[in-house]
């Protein structure tokens, strides 16, 4: 089930993304406002990469709750990068440089300009985050502390009354930058970095904080958004009043990543879609497991759930080569090294670094392994984010979010794939003379299998081409497309299956334009 893949270069032309008429879902991008635009990802890059008409929400991260001189907890942002830094004309989204005398400069001014060009985008201020939640428990502790914090947030970021610093800010200077708040408390009651404050009443105080934010925002405009980033790990579910909290929130940004990480001495998928029976962790966490808990056990409405994709990886070193490094003992990579894709469809740079690409059909997750240096990387790739987007459709969830937009490749391939629910499509340079057609067979599920309603069906194929290579496999259920895959192994998934008899087929396309259709597989989906 864990197939090594040596990616061959083939002569193709990337032409477009193939998109069907999908219902619009939220696509929520976290954007880090904690570094200089001169050395990072410009707001302008969102438009430059063709993403501005695809995103629905940008969560500007982070404002950090900290005590002021009187001991009150207030939100603090990096004010220089937010509204003091001067953007040149080249850096600016509209080609107009910031003036050193204007009250709003930097990222906030660029976000205003972006929203004017793309009114589909809402911008929320994300508060807290990992390392920024030390005082969350304190600000939520009493009615008075909550009142002070919420009023300050609204005054500064909704009414736009930024503190005057470096000849920037002032009354109303940031009005219309933000359309609400995203509360990212990591974490109530326990967890988070060393030094994080806790209280045994954090869960109830969290709910009270949501209620107060909602009340204050509604008094200004009921369309202002309020969301919350929450843990997706099963041992932390008890920290939230999910069923009650949803009354005040537009949705939960569910952090369906970091399922495995630095606290473990064994490698594993950190952002897998499905739970694998081979996972050595008995909890067997996954996006699917978390969503099913929220729907079935916590009673959260479908349209209040926005699961996440990880535009970053996690690594282990000194990993045994058994099973190509997956679920093996190792040490967490503490060097903060990174794997960077300039193009998520081109593995040449990764291969040159000694890594091999693998795909886990059971978990619907990708990983990389370098046998020479015994290093393992777990991450979301182009196939996994497309499958997550299709999962969102199948379960009628609110949308998909990701941390963070800076982790996409130079063309914005991951975001575009989420939006289109497909990988970039291709035009094959057709040469059918003497072409031997590819061969394809569906090996899972089996013909006449009985499958329980609401299950997720993993479709596994055996496909090969004797005189070239297969460049794409399309999948169909009852004659309707459910997606295509361009990366070996050519597996896929059909989510939340409906009752009755269904026919599954796969179509293989080779690099000369030849096509072959698999035999139909008939399955019977029975009631749960």
FISEGU-73680 format. One record per residue (C-alpha): residue number from 1; z, y, x. Coordinates in steps of 0.02 Angstrom, whole numbers. Example, Ala and Ser with C-alpha at 12.3 -4.5 7.8 and 13.67 -1.06 7.14 Angstrom:
<recs>
rec num:1, Z:390, Y:-225, X:615
rec num:2, Z:357, Y:-53, X:684
</recs>
This chain:
<recs>
rec num:1, Z:0, Y:0, X:0
rec num:2, Z:12, Y:114, X:153
rec num:3, Z:-166, Y:122, X:217
rec num:4, Z:-211, Y:201, X:386
rec num:5, Z:-361, Y:313, X:375
rec num:6, Z:-472, Y:368, X:518
rec num:7, Z:-570, Y:513, X:447
rec num:8, Z:-756, Y:509, X:490
rec num:9, Z:-862, Y:665, X:496
rec num:10, Z:-1008, Y:661, X:375
rec num:11, Z:-1149, Y:781, X:335
rec num:12, Z:-1099, Y:870, X:176
rec num:13, Z:-1101, Y:1045, X:107
rec num:14, Z:-948, Y:1113, X:19
rec num:15, Z:-1012, Y:1214, X:-128
rec num:16, Z:-877, Y:1242, X:-258
rec num:17, Z:-727, Y:1179, X:-351
rec num:18, Z:-766, Y:1074, X:-503
rec num:19, Z:-664, Y:1135, X:-650
rec num:20, Z:-656, Y:1077, X:-829
rec num:21, Z:-586, Y:1178, X:-973
rec num:22, Z:-401, Y:1157, X:-938
rec num:23, Z:-267, Y:1253, X:-1032
rec num:24, Z:-196, Y:1396, X:-929
rec num:25, Z:-33, Y:1348, X:-844
rec num:26, Z:86, Y:1451, X:-740
rec num:27, Z:44, Y:1448, X:-555
rec num:28, Z:195, Y:1520, X:-467
rec num:29, Z:184, Y:1570, X:-284
rec num:30, Z:334, Y:1612, X:-178
rec num:31, Z:293, Y:1754, X:-57
rec num:32, Z:411, Y:1788, X:88
rec num:33, Z:452, Y:1972, X:103
rec num:34, Z:564, Y:1949, X:254
rec num:35, Z:437, Y:1978, X:392
rec num:36, Z:322, Y:2119, X:443
rec num:37, Z:151, Y:2118, X:365
rec num:38, Z:84, Y:2160, X:538
rec num:39, Z:131, Y:1984, X:594
rec num:40, Z:113, Y:1884, X:436
rec num:41, Z:24, Y:1858, X:272
rec num:42, Z:-38, Y:2018, X:191
rec num:43, Z:-33, Y:2046, X:3
rec num:44, Z:-218, Y:2084, X:29
rec num:45, Z:-243, Y:1904, X:87
rec num:46, Z:-206, Y:1843, X:-89
rec num:47, Z:-364, Y:1930, X:-148
rec num:48, Z:-462, Y:1897, X:11
rec num:49, Z:-439, Y:1708, X:-9
rec num:50, Z:-492, Y:1713, X:-191
rec num:51, Z:-320, Y:1676, X:-263
rec num:52, Z:-277, Y:1834, X:-360
rec num:53, Z:-367, Y:1778, X:-518
rec num:54, Z:-282, Y:1607, X:-509
rec num:55, Z:-99, Y:1648, X:-483
rec num:56, Z:4, Y:1698, X:-634
rec num:57, Z:169, Y:1739, X:-548
rec num:58, Z:220, Y:1794, X:-374
rec num:59, Z:404, Y:1772, X:-332
rec num:60, Z:445, Y:1898, X:-197
rec num:61, Z:579, Y:1817, X:-88
rec num:62, Z:717, Y:1863, X:-61
rec num:63, Z:848, Y:1987, X:-113
rec num:64, Z:1015, Y:1932, X:-40
rec num:65, Z:1179, Y:1962, X:-131
rec num:66, Z:1303, Y:2042, X:-11
rec num:67, Z:1463, Y:2145, X:-27
rec num:68, Z:1447, Y:2334, X:-19
rec num:69, Z:1577, Y:2449, X:60
rec num:70, Z:1686, Y:2436, X:-97
rec num:71, Z:1678, Y:2246, X:-105
rec num:72, Z:1557, Y:2238, X:-251
rec num:73, Z:1416, Y:2111, X:-231
rec num:74, Z:1246, Y:2196, X:-238
rec num:75, Z:1066, Y:2139, X:-202
rec num:76, Z:1000, Y:2182, X:-29
rec num:77, Z:819, Y:2168, X:25
rec num:78, Z:732, Y:2201, X:190
rec num:79, Z:696, Y:2379, X:137
rec num:80, Z:586, Y:2420, X:285
rec num:81, Z:459, Y:2283, X:248
rec num:82, Z:479, Y:2308, X:60
rec num:83, Z:443, Y:2494, X:41
rec num:84, Z:452, Y:2588, X:207
rec num:85, Z:325, Y:2503, X:320
rec num:86, Z:160, Y:2595, X:331
rec num:87, Z:6, Y:2493, X:289
rec num:88, Z:-155, Y:2546, X:374
rec num:89, Z:-316, Y:2560, X:274
rec num:90, Z:-373, Y:2395, X:350
rec num:91, Z:-214, Y:2308, X:292
rec num:92, Z:-214, Y:2383, X:118
rec num:93, Z:-287, Y:2292, X:-32
rec num:94, Z:-385, Y:2447, X:-87
rec num:95, Z:-431, Y:2510, X:86
rec num:96, Z:-316, Y:2662, X:70
rec num:97, Z:-182, Y:2683, X:201
rec num:98, Z:-2, Y:2724, X:159
rec num:99, Z:51, Y:2904, X:186
rec num:100, Z:214, Y:2924, X:280
rec num:101, Z:272, Y:3049, X:149
rec num:102, Z:245, Y:2940, X:-5
rec num:103, Z:400, Y:2866, X:-87
rec num:104, Z:331, Y:2689, X:-102
rec num:105, Z:246, Y:2604, X:45
rec num:106, Z:246, Y:2429, X:119
rec num:107, Z:241, Y:2269, X:19
rec num:108, Z:297, Y:2347, X:-144
rec num:109, Z:154, Y:2472, X:-144
rec num:110, Z:32, Y:2332, X:-108
rec num:111, Z:101, Y:2229, X:-252
rec num:112, Z:76, Y:2376, X:-370
rec num:113, Z:-104, Y:2391, X:-312
rec num:114, Z:-131, Y:2203, X:-332
rec num:115, Z:-64, Y:2206, X:-510
rec num:116, Z:-177, Y:2352, X:-557
rec num:117, Z:-329, Y:2253, X:-501
rec num:118, Z:-265, Y:2088, X:-573
rec num:119, Z:-158, Y:2122, X:-728
rec num:120, Z:-140, Y:1934, X:-753
rec num:121, Z:-12, Y:1930, X:-612
rec num:122, Z:173, Y:1954, X:-642
rec num:123, Z:290, Y:1989, X:-495
rec num:124, Z:471, Y:1931, X:-498
rec num:125, Z:607, Y:1969, X:-373
rec num:126, Z:683, Y:1806, X:-312
rec num:127, Z:868, Y:1822, X:-273
rec num:128, Z:963, Y:1708, X:-155
rec num:129, Z:874, Y:1562, X:-75
rec num:130, Z:931, Y:1446, X:63
rec num:131, Z:1043, Y:1549, X:176
rec num:132, Z:1047, Y:1694, X:53
rec num:133, Z:1167, Y:1624, X:-76
rec num:134, Z:1332, Y:1643, X:17
rec num:135, Z:1403, Y:1765, X:-110
rec num:136, Z:1320, Y:1701, X:-269
rec num:137, Z:1482, Y:1621, X:-326
rec num:138, Z:1573, Y:1786, X:-301
rec num:139, Z:1449, Y:1891, X:-399
rec num:140, Z:1453, Y:1767, X:-544
rec num:141, Z:1641, Y:1745, X:-543
rec num:142, Z:1700, Y:1871, X:-675
rec num:143, Z:1624, Y:1971, X:-818
rec num:144, Z:1651, Y:2128, X:-713
rec num:145, Z:1565, Y:2058, X:-556
rec num:146, Z:1419, Y:1995, X:-660
rec num:147, Z:1402, Y:2162, X:-750
rec num:148, Z:1400, Y:2257, X:-585
rec num:149, Z:1271, Y:2144, X:-504
rec num:150, Z:1152, Y:2133, X:-653
rec num:151, Z:1158, Y:2321, X:-685
rec num:152, Z:1121, Y:2356, X:-502
rec num:153, Z:974, Y:2234, X:-501
rec num:154, Z:899, Y:2315, X:-655
rec num:155, Z:928, Y:2492, X:-592
rec num:156, Z:846, Y:2460, X:-424
rec num:157, Z:707, Y:2337, X:-464
rec num:158, Z:661, Y:2361, X:-648
rec num:159, Z:694, Y:2546, X:-669
rec num:160, Z:635, Y:2565, X:-489
rec num:161, Z:774, Y:2674, X:-420
rec num:162, Z:763, Y:2619, X:-239
rec num:163, Z:890, Y:2685, X:-113
rec num:164, Z:816, Y:2828, X:-13
rec num:165, Z:786, Y:2771, X:165
rec num:166, Z:667, Y:2833, X:299
rec num:167, Z:587, Y:2957, X:179
rec num:168, Z:548, Y:2819, X:54
rec num:169, Z:624, Y:2764, X:-110
rec num:170, Z:705, Y:2872, X:-242
rec num:171, Z:715, Y:2881, X:-430
rec num:172, Z:579, Y:2780, X:-516
rec num:173, Z:487, Y:2748, X:-352
rec num:174, Z:474, Y:2559, X:-382
rec num:175, Z:453, Y:2561, X:-571
rec num:176, Z:324, Y:2430, X:-626
rec num:177, Z:331, Y:2331, X:-464
rec num:178, Z:434, Y:2192, X:-542
rec num:179, Z:418, Y:2101, X:-708
rec num:180, Z:585, Y:2011, X:-699
rec num:181, Z:694, Y:1903, X:-589
rec num:182, Z:701, Y:1728, X:-518
rec num:183, Z:879, Y:1672, X:-478
rec num:184, Z:885, Y:1550, X:-333
rec num:185, Z:1068, Y:1502, X:-309
rec num:186, Z:1076, Y:1368, X:-174
rec num:187, Z:1194, Y:1295, X:-233
rec num:188, Z:1331, Y:1309, X:-365
rec num:189, Z:1495, Y:1213, X:-338
rec num:190, Z:1442, Y:1130, X:-174
rec num:191, Z:1301, Y:1118, X:-48
rec num:192, Z:1201, Y:1250, X:42
rec num:193, Z:1226, Y:1310, X:220
rec num:194, Z:1397, Y:1313, X:302
rec num:195, Z:1497, Y:1463, X:242
rec num:196, Z:1427, Y:1467, X:65
rec num:197, Z:1562, Y:1517, X:-60
rec num:198, Z:1603, Y:1403, X:-208
rec num:199, Z:1709, Y:1399, X:-364
rec num:200, Z:1747, Y:1255, X:-480
rec num:201, Z:1682, Y:1361, X:-625
rec num:202, Z:1515, Y:1400, X:-542
rec num:203, Z:1416, Y:1301, X:-670
rec num:204, Z:1486, Y:1396, X:-819
rec num:205, Z:1477, Y:1562, X:-726
rec num:206, Z:1296, Y:1526, X:-685
rec num:207, Z:1258, Y:1507, X:-870
rec num:208, Z:1352, Y:1669, X:-908
rec num:209, Z:1249, Y:1758, X:-774
rec num:210, Z:1087, Y:1697, X:-854
rec num:211, Z:1147, Y:1757, X:-1024
rec num:212, Z:1190, Y:1931, X:-959
rec num:213, Z:1025, Y:1950, X:-866
rec num:214, Z:932, Y:1899, X:-1024
rec num:215, Z:1030, Y:2021, X:-1131
rec num:216, Z:999, Y:2167, X:-1013
rec num:217, Z:814, Y:2128, X:-988
rec num:218, Z:786, Y:2110, X:-1176
rec num:219, Z:862, Y:2282, X:-1203
rec num:220, Z:723, Y:2354, X:-1094
rec num:221, Z:579, Y:2238, X:-1139
rec num:222, Z:591, Y:2059, X:-1206
rec num:223, Z:432, Y:2017, X:-1111
rec num:224, Z:521, Y:2036, X:-944
rec num:225, Z:538, Y:1865, X:-864
rec num:226, Z:692, Y:1771, X:-807
rec num:227, Z:676, Y:1608, X:-712
rec num:228, Z:788, Y:1502, X:-601
rec num:229, Z:753, Y:1393, X:-451
rec num:230, Z:856, Y:1233, X:-466
rec num:231, Z:883, Y:1077, X:-364
rec num:232, Z:779, Y:924, X:-407
rec num:233, Z:895, Y:799, X:-322
rec num:234, Z:986, Y:682, X:-440
rec num:235, Z:1155, Y:699, X:-356
rec num:236, Z:1151, Y:886, X:-395
rec num:237, Z:1099, Y:880, X:-579
rec num:238, Z:1280, Y:894, X:-633
rec num:239, Z:1290, Y:1068, X:-559
rec num:240, Z:1184, Y:1141, X:-699
rec num:241, Z:1200, Y:1165, X:-887
rec num:242, Z:1014, Y:1131, X:-907
rec num:243, Z:1014, Y:1116, X:-1095
rec num:244, Z:1112, Y:1277, X:-1120
rec num:245, Z:1032, Y:1375, X:-979
rec num:246, Z:857, Y:1352, X:-1050
rec num:247, Z:905, Y:1465, X:-1196
rec num:248, Z:906, Y:1614, X:-1076
rec num:249, Z:768, Y:1567, X:-955
rec num:250, Z:580, Y:1572, X:-973
rec num:251, Z:575, Y:1418, X:-862
rec num:252, Z:657, Y:1323, X:-721
rec num:253, Z:569, Y:1321, X:-552
rec num:254, Z:618, Y:1143, X:-508
rec num:255, Z:619, Y:1117, X:-320
rec num:256, Z:539, Y:945, X:-319
rec num:257, Z:538, Y:936, X:-130
rec num:258, Z:665, Y:906, X:8
rec num:259, Z:700, Y:735, X:-68
rec num:260, Z:717, Y:674, X:111
rec num:261, Z:766, Y:786, X:253
rec num:262, Z:876, Y:835, X:400
rec num:263, Z:1033, Y:754, X:330
rec num:264, Z:954, Y:582, X:353
rec num:265, Z:919, Y:474, X:506
rec num:266, Z:772, Y:386, X:423
rec num:267, Z:598, Y:454, X:383
rec num:268, Z:536, Y:469, X:205
rec num:269, Z:429, Y:573, X:87
rec num:270, Z:505, Y:742, X:49
rec num:271, Z:388, Y:795, X:-92
rec num:272, Z:323, Y:634, X:-170
rec num:273, Z:255, Y:630, X:-347
rec num:274, Z:312, Y:455, X:-398
rec num:275, Z:462, Y:347, X:-352
rec num:276, Z:421, Y:205, X:-234
rec num:277, Z:514, Y:38, X:-243
rec num:278, Z:498, Y:34, X:-53
rec num:279, Z:600, Y:193, X:-29
rec num:280, Z:754, Y:145, X:70
rec num:281, Z:857, Y:275, X:-22
rec num:282, Z:927, Y:191, X:-177
rec num:283, Z:909, Y:353, X:-277
rec num:284, Z:718, Y:343, X:-257
rec num:285, Z:693, Y:525, X:-298
rec num:286, Z:524, Y:596, X:-350
rec num:287, Z:446, Y:734, X:-453
rec num:288, Z:418, Y:609, X:-593
rec num:289, Z:600, Y:550, X:-589
rec num:290, Z:664, Y:729, X:-596
rec num:291, Z:549, Y:783, X:-738
rec num:292, Z:592, Y:628, X:-840
rec num:293, Z:778, Y:666, X:-817
rec num:294, Z:756, Y:844, X:-877
rec num:295, Z:652, Y:792, X:-1027
rec num:296, Z:743, Y:634, X:-1081
rec num:297, Z:923, Y:657, X:-1024
rec num:298, Z:952, Y:845, X:-1011
rec num:299, Z:849, Y:889, X:-1164
rec num:300, Z:747, Y:1024, X:-1077
rec num:301, Z:589, Y:1077, X:-1169
rec num:302, Z:422, Y:1037, X:-1086
rec num:303, Z:374, Y:1220, X:-1076
rec num:304, Z:533, Y:1262, X:-981
rec num:305, Z:490, Y:1149, X:-834
rec num:306, Z:390, Y:1207, X:-682
rec num:307, Z:400, Y:1075, X:-544
rec num:308, Z:356, Y:1116, X:-365
rec num:309, Z:237, Y:1077, X:-223
rec num:310, Z:283, Y:1102, X:-40
rec num:311, Z:162, Y:1200, X:67
rec num:312, Z:263, Y:1145, X:218
rec num:313, Z:310, Y:983, X:303
rec num:314, Z:465, Y:898, X:371
rec num:315, Z:468, Y:799, X:531
rec num:316, Z:562, Y:660, X:619
rec num:317, Z:550, Y:613, X:803
rec num:318, Z:583, Y:448, X:895
rec num:319, Z:517, Y:357, X:742
rec num:320, Z:478, Y:172, X:755
rec num:321, Z:293, Y:130, X:730
rec num:322, Z:329, Y:-7, X:601
rec num:323, Z:244, Y:36, X:435
rec num:324, Z:160, Y:180, X:528
rec num:325, Z:327, Y:270, X:537
rec num:326, Z:368, Y:273, X:351
rec num:327, Z:549, Y:232, X:302
rec num:328, Z:595, Y:201, X:484
rec num:329, Z:744, Y:259, X:586
rec num:330, Z:722, Y:419, X:684
rec num:331, Z:795, Y:588, X:722
rec num:332, Z:761, Y:748, X:627
rec num:333, Z:643, Y:865, X:716
rec num:334, Z:752, Y:1017, X:757
rec num:335, Z:622, Y:1108, X:863
rec num:336, Z:547, Y:1197, X:710
rec num:337, Z:377, Y:1136, X:768
rec num:338, Z:238, Y:1138, X:640
rec num:339, Z:79, Y:1052, X:590
rec num:340, Z:-51, Y:1178, X:535
rec num:341, Z:-211, Y:1142, X:439
rec num:342, Z:-348, Y:1271, X:454
rec num:343, Z:-439, Y:1168, X:323
rec num:344, Z:-351, Y:1035, X:220
rec num:345, Z:-513, Y:934, X:211
rec num:346, Z:-540, Y:931, X:399
rec num:347, Z:-429, Y:814, X:499
rec num:348, Z:-513, Y:841, X:667
rec num:349, Z:-378, Y:954, X:739
rec num:350, Z:-241, Y:836, X:680
rec num:351, Z:-330, Y:685, X:756
rec num:352, Z:-352, Y:779, X:920
rec num:353, Z:-163, Y:803, X:923
rec num:354, Z:-142, Y:615, X:910
rec num:355, Z:-94, Y:603, X:726
rec num:356, Z:-163, Y:481, X:600
rec num:357, Z:-166, Y:514, X:414
rec num:358, Z:-91, Y:393, X:288
rec num:359, Z:-74, Y:386, X:100
rec num:360, Z:60, Y:297, X:-1
rec num:361, Z:-12, Y:233, X:-165
rec num:362, Z:161, Y:193, X:-234
rec num:363, Z:235, Y:366, X:-205
rec num:364, Z:70, Y:462, X:-221
rec num:365, Z:111, Y:552, X:-59
rec num:366, Z:33, Y:586, X:111
rec num:367, Z:106, Y:575, X:285
rec num:368, Z:53, Y:591, X:468
rec num:369, Z:109, Y:484, X:613
rec num:370, Z:80, Y:502, X:800
rec num:371, Z:112, Y:331, X:883
rec num:372, Z:108, Y:405, X:1058
rec num:373, Z:250, Y:529, X:1034
rec num:374, Z:325, Y:431, X:887
rec num:375, Z:326, Y:581, X:772
rec num:376, Z:319, Y:575, X:581
rec num:377, Z:272, Y:715, X:461
rec num:378, Z:290, Y:716, X:271
rec num:379, Z:198, Y:849, X:171
rec num:380, Z:94, Y:890, X:16
rec num:381, Z:-93, Y:873, X:46
rec num:382, Z:-243, Y:920, X:-59
rec num:383, Z:-241, Y:757, X:-158
rec num:384, Z:-55, Y:764, X:-198
rec num:385, Z:-62, Y:943, X:-263
rec num:386, Z:-210, Y:902, X:-375
rec num:387, Z:-117, Y:752, X:-443
rec num:388, Z:37, Y:860, X:-473
rec num:389, Z:-68, Y:986, X:-569
rec num:390, Z:-139, Y:845, X:-676
rec num:391, Z:36, Y:777, X:-703
rec num:392, Z:87, Y:948, X:-770
rec num:393, Z:-57, Y:939, X:-894
rec num:394, Z:-19, Y:761, X:-946
rec num:395, Z:164, Y:801, X:-986
rec num:396, Z:124, Y:974, X:-1056
rec num:397, Z:240, Y:1062, X:-933
rec num:398, Z:240, Y:1250, X:-909
rec num:399, Z:151, Y:1249, X:-741
rec num:400, Z:171, Y:1216, X:-555
rec num:401, Z:254, Y:1321, X:-420
rec num:402, Z:254, Y:1308, X:-232
rec num:403, Z:347, Y:1366, X:-79
rec num:404, Z:262, Y:1460, X:-1
rec num:405, Z:90, Y:1538, X:-10
rec num:406, Z:86, Y:1565, X:179
rec num:407, Z:76, Y:1376, X:202
rec num:408, Z:-97, Y:1361, X:126
rec num:409, Z:-250, Y:1348, X:238
rec num:410, Z:-366, Y:1489, X:287
rec num:411, Z:-469, Y:1468, X:127
rec num:412, Z:-329, Y:1448, X:2
rec num:413, Z:-382, Y:1269, X:-31
rec num:414, Z:-216, Y:1208, X:-101
rec num:415, Z:-199, Y:1348, X:-229
rec num:416, Z:-380, Y:1331, X:-283
rec num:417, Z:-357, Y:1143, X:-302
rec num:418, Z:-204, Y:1169, X:-411
rec num:419, Z:-298, Y:1294, X:-519
rec num:420, Z:-451, Y:1182, X:-540
rec num:421, Z:-355, Y:1018, X:-545
rec num:422, Z:-487, Y:955, X:-423
rec num:423, Z:-527, Y:953, X:-239
rec num:424, Z:-674, Y:1059, X:-182
rec num:425, Z:-832, Y:976, X:-244
rec num:426, Z:-979, Y:935, X:-131
rec num:427, Z:-1167, Y:929, X:-132
rec num:428, Z:-1230, Y:780, X:-36
rec num:429, Z:-1389, Y:799, X:66
rec num:430, Z:-1483, Y:668, X:-34
rec num:431, Z:-1584, Y:541, X:63
rec num:432, Z:-1607, Y:388, X:-45
rec num:433, Z:-1747, Y:310, X:56
rec num:434, Z:-1687, Y:140, X:116
rec num:435, Z:-1510, Y:187, X:66
rec num:436, Z:-1393, Y:41, X:32
rec num:437, Z:-1284, Y:85, X:-116
rec num:438, Z:-1096, Y:88, X:-95
rec num:439, Z:-985, Y:-45, X:-171
rec num:440, Z:-828, Y:-13, X:-272
rec num:441, Z:-703, Y:-119, X:-367
rec num:442, Z:-543, Y:-73, X:-458
rec num:443, Z:-406, Y:-187, X:-392
rec num:444, Z:-261, Y:-110, X:-489
rec num:445, Z:-229, Y:-115, X:-635
rec num:446, Z:-296, Y:-287, X:-678
rec num:447, Z:-411, Y:-321, X:-824
rec num:448, Z:-312, Y:-344, X:-986
rec num:449, Z:-149, Y:-284, X:-911
rec num:450, Z:-18, Y:-231, X:-1038
rec num:451, Z:58, Y:-61, X:-995
rec num:452, Z:200, Y:32, X:-1079
rec num:453, Z:161, Y:194, X:-1169
rec num:454, Z:206, Y:348, X:-1068
rec num:455, Z:189, Y:258, X:-902
rec num:456, Z:93, Y:323, X:-752
rec num:457, Z:-47, Y:204, X:-703
rec num:458, Z:-93, Y:196, X:-519
rec num:459, Z:-278, Y:159, X:-498
rec num:460, Z:-320, Y:73, X:-334
rec num:461, Z:-497, Y:34, X:-278
rec num:462, Z:-583, Y:-64, X:-142
rec num:463, Z:-735, Y:37, X:-88
rec num:464, Z:-854, Y:31, X:59
rec num:465, Z:-1028, Y:82, X:114
rec num:466, Z:-1120, Y:-25, X:241
rec num:467, Z:-1244, Y:105, X:303
rec num:468, Z:-1143, Y:264, X:292
rec num:469, Z:-984, Y:322, X:208
rec num:470, Z:-915, Y:356, X:36
rec num:471, Z:-885, Y:542, X:11
rec num:472, Z:-814, Y:543, X:-165
rec num:473, Z:-746, Y:427, X:-299
rec num:474, Z:-736, Y:487, X:-480
rec num:475, Z:-617, Y:409, X:-606
rec num:476, Z:-643, Y:393, X:-794
rec num:477, Z:-537, Y:335, X:-941
rec num:478, Z:-633, Y:296, X:-1101
rec num:479, Z:-782, Y:387, X:-1026
rec num:480, Z:-686, Y:548, X:-993
rec num:481, Z:-656, Y:609, X:-814
rec num:482, Z:-477, Y:610, X:-750
rec num:483, Z:-519, Y:677, X:-577
rec num:484, Z:-601, Y:630, X:-414
rec num:485, Z:-544, Y:592, X:-238
rec num:486, Z:-632, Y:635, X:-75
rec num:487, Z:-506, Y:562, X:47
rec num:488, Z:-484, Y:378, X:86
rec num:489, Z:-402, Y:273, X:22
rec num:490, Z:-490, Y:306, X:-143
rec num:491, Z:-344, Y:288, X:-262
rec num:492, Z:-292, Y:396, X:-409
rec num:493, Z:-170, Y:404, X:-555
rec num:494, Z:-179, Y:419, X:-743
rec num:495, Z:-20, Y:498, X:-811
rec num:496, Z:78, Y:477, X:-973
rec num:497, Z:-38, Y:347, X:-1045
rec num:498, Z:-64, Y:341, X:-1234
rec num:499, Z:-56, Y:187, X:-1348
rec num:500, Z:-208, Y:77, X:-1381
rec num:501, Z:-345, Y:-8, X:-1283
rec num:502, Z:-424, Y:93, X:-1143
rec num:503, Z:-565, Y:69, X:-1020
rec num:504, Z:-553, Y:127, X:-839
rec num:505, Z:-698, Y:143, X:-719
rec num:506, Z:-732, Y:218, X:-549
rec num:507, Z:-894, Y:288, X:-479
rec num:508, Z:-924, Y:290, X:-291
rec num:509, Z:-1045, Y:416, X:-211
rec num:510, Z:-1104, Y:393, X:-33
rec num:511, Z:-1163, Y:519, X:96
rec num:512, Z:-1345, Y:490, X:48
rec num:513, Z:-1316, Y:524, X:-136
rec num:514, Z:-1313, Y:343, X:-190
rec num:515, Z:-1194, Y:296, X:-331
rec num:516, Z:-1115, Y:135, X:-391
rec num:517, Z:-1005, Y:104, X:-542
rec num:518, Z:-861, Y:-18, X:-542
rec num:519, Z:-838, Y:-150, X:-674
rec num:520, Z:-740, Y:-87, X:-823
rec num:521, Z:-555, Y:-127, X:-825
rec num:522, Z:-482, Y:-140, X:-999
rec num:523, Z:-296, Y:-112, X:-1020
rec num:524, Z:-185, Y:-120, X:-1173
rec num:525, Z:-52, Y:16, X:-1188
rec num:526, Z:90, Y:-40, X:-1299
rec num:527, Z:228, Y:61, X:-1380
rec num:528, Z:389, Y:92, X:-1285
</recs>
